[in-house]
Amino acid sequence: MLPAMLLAAMPANAIEIPHEQFQLDNGLNVILHEDHTLPQVVVNLWYGVGSKDEQQGRSGFAHLFEHLMFMGTVHLPGSGFDERMEAYGGWNNAWTSEDATDYYEAGPSNLLQTFLWMESDRMRDLARAMTQEKLDLQRDVVRNERRQSVEDTPYGIIWEAMSPALYPTDHPYGHTVIGTHEDLQAATLDDVVRFFDTWYVPNNASLVVAGDFKPEEARKWITDYFGGLERSELPERAAPAMPDKPQQAIVETTDNVQIPLTVMAWHTPPALMEGDAAFDVLAAVLGDGRSSRLYEDLVTNKSAALEAGAWQYSQKLGSIFALTGKPTEELTVEQLETAMFEHLKAIAADGPTQAEMHRVLNQLEASFVGDLEGLQARASALNRYHYLSGTPDYVQQDLDRYRNVTAADVQAAAASLTEDRRCILRVRPHDGADQ
């Protein structure tokens, strides 16, 4: 359940993540969220750099750099970053997306000062401790990760094909986060240092401290450890218009699989922008759970599909809506695509039922609130809202986006997903025969 202090602070139909925000002179954004329910603390450091910011010929670099951030500094060489916090009951992790890179630590409250010092140490000195040996080691790790997640994973090839099928080559989303072997191999030590000096600077970062701490102590430590770091002029960011149509209408691939897979994808509005929430609701009506239209009709009733679903992937520069399915032996993959698209057209013509809207909106709100139970989830949400909307104080507005979605909004969203705006990506068994 949500912490008592969070529940007590909000009316019956409202929700908030209490916080205070300030900025250091060097541009570092700081957000403090107190929660004394448990003696634990989370530090979440969000850098506004992801694969969309990579240079041509250096795809996968943001993700590679995430790995390099754990290779040690002058003061914490080798695996010292992990060893120091784990010795006292802390843990950490990180992730990289198209839009951003996020590092976070969690542990007992008395580790806060240690967490802050360690993150400031990485921001200050990582480049000074970088070596060719470290780069070579983590480059091999990332290339193996690529093999496991793309090349050796059933259907993994489809995600590799999606970016160039939907976006122009020079679009920030025109390549995958994991990158290519060729680009990873081409990365040099100078590239690493330049990337760090360009993007891992305080005025491109947002720091959240959440949990059981004293604000006055946190402010002092943050100022002491991060205040002396110099800001840097950030490169001009690409701001392309959101594509309306894909680059390719149909992409055919083969893989070592027994059953075909199809993904029908469309461009949709950016995260938090008008229309984004309606596509989330549409995805849930069509493909979330056994009571969704696609599953109930094509999997349960007709046994025409082994899997049938829908999803909306929201991003800063533009999102993706998709229908996905695997046919049974009775249908070809093309026939399954037709059947799924008929359900989309039905909603475009008549809209969702009130029963569907009630079910989906209740589920979305329950999931929304449930996702905020964890301290790290709240810390991450504050940074994500700050990055996407310009303010961490966006949780209520975000929830209201879903509360305000109407059946007419969902119908309009479905109607915009026309055949001429669709990209179909298919994975067939290597022999080319539908199973």
N, C-alpha and C positions, 0 to 999 in steps of 0.2 A: 504494500500500500504506500501511497505518498506520505512523506514525512508530515507529522502533526503540524509543524510550523507552516508548511506549505498549504495544507488544507485550511488551517485557521485563517490564513490571509486572504482567502478568496471567497466570493459569494457562491451560491449554489451552482450557478451556471457559468462561472468564470474560472480562469486558471492563470497562474503566473509563476514565474521563477524569480523570487526576490533577489535583487542584486544591486550593487553599486558599480559605477564605471568611472574610470579616469584614464588619462593618457600621460605618459612620461614625455619629457621635452624632446626625446629622440624619436617620438612617434609610436612607441609601443602602446597598443591598446590593452587595457587591463580591466578585467571584470571579476568582481568578488561576489560569491554566492555562499552565504552562511547556512549551514545545516548541522545543528549540534545533536541530531538524533543518535548518531553513532560516532565513536572516536576514530573517524577516518577522514582522509582528505584526498582530493584529486587535483592534479595540475594538468591542464589541457593547453598545449601550445599549438596554435593553428597558423601555418604559413600560407599566404595567398599565392601559392605556386603549385601547378599541377602539370599534367602532360600537355594541356592547351598552351602552355608557355614555352614549350621546347622549340629549339631551332630545327630547321630542316636538316635531316641527316643525323639528328641526335634524339630520335624517338626512344622512349623508355628511360630518359635521363632523370626525370623527377622521381620515378620509382627506384631507380638505381641509387639515387642520392639518399632516399629514405634508408636503404640498407647501410650506406656508408656512414650515416649519422650514429651508428652503434659500434663503430670501429675504433673508438677511443680518441682522447685528446691528450694534450701535454700533461694535464693534471690527473686525468683518469685514462691511462694508456690501456690498450688491448680491450678486454671485456670488462674493464673497471666500472663502466656505467651500470651494467646489469648487476655485477657482483656487489657493488656498494649498496644499492637499494634492496636487493634480495636478501642480503645479510641481516637486514632489520625488518623483514616482513613486507617489503614493497614489491611492486611489479609494474611492468610498463609494456606498451605496444605502440604501433603506429600504422597508418594507412595512407595510401596515395590514390587520388582520383584524377579525373580530367581537370578539375578545378582547383584542388588544394591538397596540402599534405598536413597531416595531423599527428602530433606526438602527445602521449599522455602517460602519466604515472599515477598510481593509487597505492595507498597504504595507511598505516597508523598515523594519527594526527601529528605525532612528534617527528615525522619525516618531512614535513612541509619545507623547512629551511633547507634541508638536503636536496629535495626535489628542485627547488628554485635555483640553488647554486649550480646544480648539475646542468640544468637547461641553459642557464646563462653562460656556463663554461663552454657548452657546445656551440652556442651562438657566437661566442667570442673567438674560440680557438680551434675549431675543428679543422679548418683549412691548413693551419700551421702544422698539424700532426698528420696530414694526409700523405700517403706514400703510394708508389706504383704497386707495391705488394698488396696493399689494402684494396686498391682499385681492382687489380686482377682477381683477387679472391672473391669480392662481392659481385663482380661482373659474371664470374662463373656461377655463383649462386643464383643470380637473377636469370641467367640463360637456362639453368636447370629448372627454375620455377616456370619459365615460359614453356619448356618442354612438357612439364607436368600439367600445367593448366590449359594449354592450347593444343600442343602437338600430340600428346599422349592421352588426352582426355576425350572420351567419346563426345562428338559434336562440338568440341572446342574450336574447331576451324570456323564455325559460323560466326563467332564473336570477332575473330580476326578479319573476316570478310565484311562485317557490318559497317565499320567506320568508313572505308573508302567507297562503299556502295551508297552511303547516305550523304557524305560530305565531299566537297571538292578537296583536292590534294593539299591545297594551301590553307584550308580551314583549320582553326585550332583543334577541332575534334576529328580531323581527317586521318588520324592514326590512333592506335591503341595505347593504353597506359603502359602495357608491358614492353612495347617496342619490338624492334626486329633484331635478329642476331647481328646483322650487318652494322646497324647503328650502334648497338651496344659494344661491338668489337672496335668500332672506330673511336669511341670515347677515349680521351687522353687525360693525363693528370692535370694539364693546364685547363681542360674543359671543366673538370671537377672544381678546381679552385675558383674559376670564373663564375660558375653557377652558384657556388656558395656566396661569393662576394656580391653577386647581383641580387639574389633572392632571399638569402637567410640573414636578413637585416631587421632591426626592430620595427621600422616603419612599414614592414610587410608582414607583421606578425600580430597575433592577438592572444593574450594570455588569460586563461580562466583559472582561478583558484576556487574550489568548491569543497564544502564540508565543514569540519569542526576546527575552526581556527579563530584567532583574534585579529580583526581587521587591521588594527594599528600595527601589530607585528608583521602581518603580511605586507602592508604598504612599505614598511621600513626595509624589509628584506628585498622586496622587488626593486625598490629604488636603489638600494646598495648594490645589488648584483647586476641589474640590467641598465641602470641609469647611465653608466659610463660608456655604454656601447654607442657607436656612432651610427646615425642614420645614413642612408645612401639614396641617391636619386634612382628611382625605379624606371626601367625601360617603358616606353609607350606600349600599351597593350593593344593587341588586335581586337577590334570590335565589329566583326562582320555582321551583315544582316543575316537573320535566321533563314536558312534555305526553306523553300516551300515544297520542293520536289526532290526526290533522290537523284543520285548520279546514274544509277542503274535500276531498271525496272525489275529484272530477274537475275539472280546470281545462283548458279548451279555449282555445287561442290560435292565431293565424295569423301567418305571416311570409312574407317574400319568399324562399321556398325552393322546391326542386323535390321534396324527399322528406320525408315526415313523420318526426317524432322523438317518442319517448315516454320519459318518466322516471317510474318508479314508486318513491316514496320513503316511508321509515318513520322514526320516531323511535327512536334507539338510545342506549345509556348514554354518559355523558360520557367525555371523553378520560382514559385511564389507569385508569378505574374498572372494576369487575368486569363482564366481558362484552364490553368494548370490543375486546379483542384477538381474540376469537372472531369478531366481525363482520368484522374485517380479513381473517381467514383465509377466512371464507365468501365474501367479495368476490373473493378470489384464486381460490378453487375455481371459482366461477361465471364470472368474467369477466376474469381476468388472463392475457392471451396466447392464442396459437392453440390451446394444449392445454386451455384452460378449457372447461367444459361448454357454456356458451352459444355461444362462438365455434365450437367444433368441431362442434356439432350444427346450429346455426341458420345459420351462415355457410358453413362448409366442406362439411358433408354434405348439407344440405337446400337451400342457396341461398335460404333464407327471409328472411335479413336481410343488409343491407350492413354493419351494425355491431351488435354485441351485447356488453354488458359490465356490470360491477358495480363499485361503489366504496363506501367508508366514509369520511365526512368527520367527523373527531373534533374536538369543541370542549369548552370548559370547562363549559358549562351543559347540555350534551346534544348528541348527535351525530346524523348522518343517514346511513342506508344507502339505496342506490339501485340499481335495475336500469335500464339504458338500451339503446335499440335503434332502428334505422332499418330498416323493412321493404323488401323488394324488391317488384317489381310484382305478384308472385304472392300477396302477403298484404296485408290491411288492417293498420292500426296496431293495431286491437283484437285481431286474430288473433295478431299478434306478441306482444302483452302476455300473451295466454293461454299461448302457447308458452313464454315466459320464466318465467312464474309456475309452470308445470308443473315446470320444473327446480328451482325453489325448493322446491316441495312434495315433490319426490322426495328432496331432501336432508333435509327435515324428517321424512320417513317412514323413510328408510334410512340417513341420514348419508352423509358422504363416504367414499370408499374409502381404504384404507391407502396405496395408490399416490398418490392425490391429496394426502393429508396429508403424505406424505414429500416430494413435489415442492414443494408450496406452502411448507411450513415451512423447507425448505432455501433456497428462493428468498427468503423473507422475512428469514431470518437473514443470508444473503449481502448482501442489499440494506441491511439494518440496519448491518452492519459497514462496508460500502462507503461508506455515507453519512457515516461519521465520518472518512473519509480527509482531507477538507478542513479546514483550520484554522477557517475561518468557520463551517462546519457544526458543528464541536465547540463553538465559542463560542455559537452559537445554541442548540444542544442544552442546554448548561448553563443558559442563561437560561430556556429553555422548561420544563425540569424544575423549576427553582426556582419558576416561576410556577404550574405545574399541580400539583406535588406538595408544594411547600414546601421542597424540598431539591434542590440541583444533583446530589447524589450518587444518581442514580436510573437510570443507564444500564443497570446490571446487572439491576435489578428490571424495567426496561422490556423488555429482551431476554427475561428469564425469563417474562414474560407470554405471549410467543409460544411459547417452548419448552414451556410447561406446558399449552397448549391441546390438548384431546383431540378425537377425532372426535365424541364425545358432546356436547362443548361446542358444536361447530359445528352439530350436528343440533338442539340446543336453540335456538340462535340463529336458525336457519332457521325452526323451528316457531313462534317468536314473531312472525314477519313475516306476520301474517294479513291477509286481505282487508279486514276492518273497520278495520284500523290503517293502511291504505295510502292514499297520495295519488297520483293519476295526473295527470301534467302532459303535455299533448300540444301539439305545434306542427305545424300543417298548412300546406300551401301556401295562399296567399291565396284561390285559387278553391275551397278546401275539398275538393278531390278528391285521394285517395291516388294516388300515382304508382306 
